[in-house]
Amino acid sequence: MKRFFSRHRKLLLWLASDLALLLLFWALRPWRAGMETIVAASAAFRRFLGRMWSGTRVSGMEILCALLVVFVLGYVIWTVIAVIRARGRRGRRAVSALLGAVNVGLTIYLGFCWLWGVNYYVDGFQEKSGVYAQPVSVEDLTAVTEYFVRGLQETADAVPRDENGLFAVPREEILESSIHAYDQVERDFPFLAFDDTSPKAVHFSRIMSLLDFTGIYCPYTGESNVNVDSPACLLPSTAAHELAHQRGIASEQECNFLAILAATTCGQEGYAYSGWLLGYIYLGNALARADHDAWEQVWASLPEGVKTDLRNNNAYWKQFQDSTVQKASNTVYDNFLKSYGEELGLQTYGTVTDLLVVWYAETAKG
């Protein structure tokens, strides 16, 4: 054992340091006051990173991912060559390579824990705002769904459309104007005030679609990143969702709710339409399960442009549906959400319906 430690002393000390920091993170999770302090520090650092990367048009996350891929490939090649050349010390060389790989992976994971994972153990939007998701009646669900349809009826013809009748607001314009998406929401909820930077368009967006992602917030760069290969009709809502993450909101359900609220109140036609559309998707799906006849009546009242956008969006994502890569991605992400306390995993995306009904029910009925 002493010989083993002596041979791999630096790598083992690195591993011990990583494990100690991981245990510390796990131990501190129940201490709400302590986590709040850590969140404040990590938020300031992430804000600094975001400002630093805002000066580049290219996504810093993509640069880091590309470097990681190059590093992994180079490391594997170097390891194979080193083990072959080691001859009598091949076992020792292989152990060193394995320890190095484990240490790098664990260090990256620790960075995520301390930069972003801490946000799962402090008060979220619901606790800070007092707006809580709760069970809703079919009557209220129907009323709010119809209210969103009225929003779509008012905005569907106000946005530019291409020769196929599809939403055609330029993606560059959507991203550039995103910094004003939360203007009204910040007035309603001052704790969400934040000096936004525009989300970055991901060059390899097709890969994001294959993995079933429309956007990603990267805590290592403080950037919001969005998929620009998928249909543009939901891009404004996606941008608003990722900007909610920039504000330290970890819950996916809360970010979806805030995305809809921000998009529909910011005064920009493209964002308003996208917000009503995203809200309708969640509400309509829930209504179809609860009262299919009521949903059919609602669907019939949708403008043709909305139906065209919905059909196009469904057709786009259908090509990736049930692929091995998508299933693996969803399984990993589902387990990730559960590991940070979101017990329903990917199902938490559906809870946004309850928040929408709670928030809009009185207005919809009035």
N, C-alpha and C positions, 0 to 999 in steps of 0.2 A: 504493500500500500504506500509506504514511504517513497519507494522508487517511482510508483505511478504518479504520486503527487509532485515529486521532484521533476519528472519529465514534462508534466503538463501544468506546472505551477501557475503560470500566467493565465492560461485558459480556465483553470479551475477557480482561481480568484475572481475572474470576470464572471463566471457562472454563479459563484456564491454571492457576488454583489447584485446580480440580476435577481436572483431568488430572494434575497433580503428585501430589495425594493418591491418586489411583487407581493411578498408577505406583508410588508408595511401597507401597501395599497389595500389589500384585502382587510387588514386589521382596522384601517381608518374608515372604511366604508360606512359603518353604523354611526360614526361621529359626525353629525350633521354640521355643527359649527366649524369643525376642522376642515371638512370637505368644502364648505363655503369659502374659506380662506384660500384653499388650494385652487378652487375654481376661479376666484378673482385673479390669482397670479397667472394661471394658465390662460385665461381669457386675454389678459394684457399681452402675454407673449404671442398668442395666436393672432391678436390684432396687429402686433408689430410684424409678424411674418406675412400677414395678408397685405399690409401696406408695402412691404418690401417686394413682394411678387406682383403687386398691382402695376408695376412699371413695365411688365413684360406682357406681350400679347399671347404668348404661348403659355399653356397651363404648366405651372410648376409641378403639379402632381404628375402630369405626363412625363416630364423630364425625369423626376425621381423614379417613376415606374420603369422608364427606359433604362436608366442607370442600374436599377435593381436587376432587371433581366440580363443586362450585359454582365453585371457582377456575378450573378448566379451561374450563367453559362461559363464565364471565365474561371470561376471557382471550381466548378465540376471538372473542367478540362485540366486545370492545374492539379487538382487532387488526384485524378487518374494517372497523370504523368508522374507526379511525385511518388505515388504508391508503387508504380511499376519500377521506378528507378531506385526505390529504397531497398529493394532486395531483402536483406536480412532484417530490416526494420519496417517492413510493410505494415504490420499490425499497429505499431506505434504511430506511424504516419497516418493510417486510416482513422485511428482514435482521435488524433489531433484535428484532422479535417472535420470529423463528426462533431467534436466539441466546438470548433469554430463556427460551424453552421448553426448549431443550437444556440450559441451565444448571440450571433447576429440576429436570428429570428426572435429570440427572447427580448433583446434590446429594442428591436422595432416595436414589438408588442407592448413593452413597458412605456415607450414613448407615447403610444396611443392611449394607454391607461391614464397616464398623468396629464396628457394634453386634452383628452376628450372624454375618456371613460368616467372621470370624476363627475361629469355633468349629470350622470344617471342617478347620483346619490344626493342631490340637492333639490330644492323646490323647483318644479317646472312651471309651465305657463298656467296650468289649472290652479295650482296652489297660490301663485302670485296674483292671479286675476280674480279668483273666486268663481270662475266659470268652469263648472264640472260636467263631464259626460255622465248621463244617467239614462235609465231605461225610458223609452218614449212610446207614445201611443201611435197606432196606425193612422189615426186621424191627424195627429200633428205631423207625422212623417209625410202624409199625402199633401197636407197644406204647404209644408216647406218645399217639397219637390215641385209643386205647382208654382210656388214663388220663384224658384230658380228657373223654371221654364219661362216665366214672364221676363226674367232678366235676360235670358237667351233671345227671346222674341224682340227685345228692345235693342240688343247689340249685334245680332247675327248679320244684319244688313249694313251695319256701320263700319265693319272691318273690311279691308280689301280682300278680294278673292281672285283666284286665277281662272284660267279658261275652263277648268274642271269643277269650278264652284268651291274650291278648297280655300281655307284660311291662308292668306298670303302676306301677312305682315313680315317684312324682312327680319331674319334672325338677328342680324347685327343691330337693328333698331330696337328689338326686344331687349337685348342684353344691355345696350347703352342706356336705355331708359329705366332699367331695373332699380337704379339707385334711388328712385322716387317712389317705389312700390309701397314702402311702409310709412309714407308721410302721414296718412290719416290714422293708421293703426298706432303709431307712436304717440299721437295725441290722445287716443283712447286709453292706451296702456304705456305710460311714460317709461316703465322699466324695460321696455323693448327698444328704447332709443339706441341707435347705433349708426356710425358713419360708414355707410356701405361702400363696398367696391364691387364693380360689375362681375358677375359670374363669367368664368372662362369657357369658351367653346372647346370641347374635347376633339382633337383631330381624329383620334381613333374611336369615334362615337359608335361605329358599327360593332365594335367589341363590347361596348357598354350595353348595346341592345341585346347581343348574344347572352350577356350575363344578366339581363333583365333589370337594368338600371337606367333611369332617366336623368339622374343627377347624383353627384357625390360631393360631400363636404370633406376636404382634406385637412385635418388638424396639423399635419406636418408643414403645410404651407399657408394655412389660414385662408384658403381659397374655396369658393364655391365653383364646382365644375358641372357643366350640363351637356347632355346628349343632344347634338344638333343633327343627327341622322333621322331621328324619329319625327313624326308629323309635328309641324310648328304650332298647331292649334293649342297644345298644352305646354309649350315652352315657357310662356310667361308664368304660368302657375308653378312649373318646375323651378324656374329661377327664384320665385318668391319662396318656395319651400326651402331651397338651399340657403337663402338669405335668413330664414328663420333659424337654421342651424348656426349661422354666423353669430347670432345673438345668444348662443349657448343653450338653445332649446334642443334637448337630445331626443325627446319622444317623437317618433315618426307621426303618430296620430295628431299630436299638437301642431307639428310643422305643417301637415296637410291642412288643418283647420285655419292656421294663420295664413297660409298661402292663399286660400280661397278668400279669406277676409281682406287681406291686403290687396289682392288683385281686383276685387269688386269695389273697393272704396278709394283707389288711388287716383281715379279720374282719367285714366288712360284707356281708350276704347279696346285696344288689343288685349290688355291685361284684364279688363272687365269681362270681356267675352270668354277668355280662357278660364277665369275664376268661376263664372257661372257654369261653364262646361264641366270643369273638374268636379264642382259640387254636385251637379246633376248626375254625373257618373256614379258617385257614391250613393246619393239619395235614390236614384233610379234603380240601381241594383238592389238596394235594400227594399224598396217598395215592390219590386217584381217578386221578391221572395215572400213579402208579407201580404200583398194583395195584387195578384196578377192582373185582375180586371182594371183596377185603378191605374196600374202602370200602363196598360195598353191605351187608356184614354189620354194619359199624359204624353205618351210617345206620339200619338196621333196629332197632338197639338204643337209638336216641335217644328220650327222652321225647316225647310228642306236643306238649307245650308248647314244646319246643325247635324242633321242626319247624315249628310255627305261627309262631314268631318269625322263623325263617330264611326261610320263604316270604314273610312280610310284608316283611321287609327287602329281599329280592330284588325283590319287586313294586314297592316304593317306588323303588328305584334304576333299575329297568328303564325307567321313564318318561323318564329323562334320558339313557338309554344311546344312544351314537352321535349325539347332537345336535351341531350345528356348534359351539356354544359349548363343550360338554364336550370335544370333540376339540381345539379351540384351547387350552383351559385345560390339558389334559393334555400337549399338545405344548410349551407354554411352560414348565410345571413340570418336565417331563422334561429339557428343555434346561437349566433352572435347576440341577437336581440335578447334571447332568453338568458344568456350569461350575464347580461347587465340588468336583469330584473324585469324585462318586458315579457311576462309569463306567457302571453298569447303568441309570441313570436311575430311572424308576418301577419297574423290575424289582427294585430293591433291597428293596421291600416284601416280596418272596417269601423273602428270605434269613432272615427272622425264624423260618421253619420250622426251619432248621438250628440256630439258637440254642436254640429250644424243645426240640428233640430232645437236644441236647448237655446241657442243664440238667436235663431230666426223665427221661432214659432209665434211669438207675440206679434212681430211685424207682419208675418205671412197671414195671420188671421185678421189683423186689423185693417 
